[in-house]
Amino acid sequence: MKKILLFALGVVAASANAQVVFYGGDADGRDAVNDQHGGSVANSLVFDNFNFAGGTISGLFVNMVDSGAAQNGFASAGYYEIRSGVSQGVAGTTVASGNLAGVTHVASGRSVLGITEYTYSADGLSINLAAGQYWLAFALDRSAVGGGQSFVTTTSGTNGVGTPLHDNKSYLADPANGFTMEAISGDNLEGGGIWDVSQGVKSQAVPEPATMAALGLGVAAMLRRRNKKA
């Protein structure tokens, strides 16, 4: 009986793993935009939009180049905001925000502007959102690492997941300056064109009722067979 229950719990746990439901795409090497919370350039946040089917966001990740990581160390904390109704000059409404602890990093295998790019991740979150379109900013907190600046890399949507991709609806915001949303494309970073940023969202996949019912029937069948053998 104990083995059967452990098996059932294992199936449930496997079906509840976090899945990437949105990823803007790999860095395209064109540029990177200052995106950090604290440090020498305080609260420079970059927002990009994503469609969400509703449920629980369990993780966030962002691709960054860091001008000071080698000398000052990697940031292990961050800050996020999720907003709705954002557009040029319109800050929209904050639907979720908070500080992030335990931020991890791993080299992405790419370099941008001659600097090694890293993927920074924050997992174990529980952000509940209704279905809709949102704008995410995930910034590193540089206040504890002495110096340097962090820049989110731009993307053209290659290897992206979900929607929308490469739609030119990224915005730079400075909360200390009235939180005016300025289109990334308006900065004309390294020329004209479409500008989006490389970041993503994970969601916890919860078993559907039909899946749970099938699992229950399977466990019941195993119990019957076990009882017959006994």
Secondary structure, DSSP 4 states (H G I P E B T S, - for coil): -HHHHHHHHHHHHHHT-EEEEEE---EEEEEEEE-EESSSSTTBEEEEEEEE-SEEEEEEEEEEEETTHHHH-----EEEEEEES-BTTB--EEEEEEEE-S-EEEEEEEEETTEEEEEEEEEEEEEEE-SEEEEEEEEEE-TTS-S--EEEEEE--TT-BSS--S-S--EEE-GGGTT--EEGGGG-TTSSS--EE-EEEEEE-PPPHHHHHHHHHHHHHHHHHHHHH-
